[in-house]
Amino acid sequence: MMIRNLTRRLCGLLAALALSFNAAQAAPVTMATKGFTEQHILSAMTTLWLTKKGFEVIPKTNIPVSISRSAMLNKQIDMTWEYTGSSLIIFNHIKEPMSAKQAYETVRRLDAKLGLVWLDPAPMNNTYAFAMQRKRAEKEHITTVSQLVARIEQIRKTDPEHNWMLGLDLEFAGRSDGLKPLQKLYGLTLDRPQIRQMDPGLVYNAVRDGFVDAGLVYTTDGRVKGFDLKILEDDKHYFPSYNVTPVVRKEVLEASPGLAAALNQLSALITDDAITELNKRVDIDHQSPQQVARDFLQAKGML
């Protein structure tokens, strides 16, 4: 029995050494990430994890989405963390409502024709959502956008002097797939004084400080947790899914045994709660992306 166990352990060790050897022989992986907190964390996390697995990573940060896409297609970049909704709408100009699974399958199929492989999507979904002060939402029993709309209409009828105000970023308020079709779907009537347009980053402060009654935010932004905001359920599924996913050039995967498995293992850990907490630690607690990434991987037993 002892000999059998030693044999199994030796075989496992040899397999691990072989995988590390193959990774070491592969060319460096050039990774592009975008210029906001969540992507900085993903960059640090991926660099630490792939280095642990024996790969050499060259991170390129603060790369705009259009430049990153062109660089991938021109073989200047090997991988990136992309969002399904961004690919669906920005790259492929598809605006029809889709489930998260449909969106992923669509962008995976379309990009396969271009030599780009979408690996396993993370459970997290960094999409748009309306948010309120948590205490106020709970006091008024508002958990969904439909309930928010009903409350706005109730106030309109019973207290017309008190206009509920919504905080929106300038882009969403004017986009053809932004505010107007959302109003149509939810039956939301808004007078001009009820809309407060501002920089996206200011919406969180405006909701926290009561300057607006509700505001449009990103679901995994660290300020949602840091400011104790309540995300309202998009119960009519207006907002597209933005599941972040490692996207790698096909020829890079073929030349790098073990790379896909390593990235899929990392992707599976990135939930809404996990990334929101990490974003909060950077944006609110002022820790570095590198430190929170290292702490997260160590807590998961990966370093």
Disulfide bonds with the S-S distance in Angstrom:
none
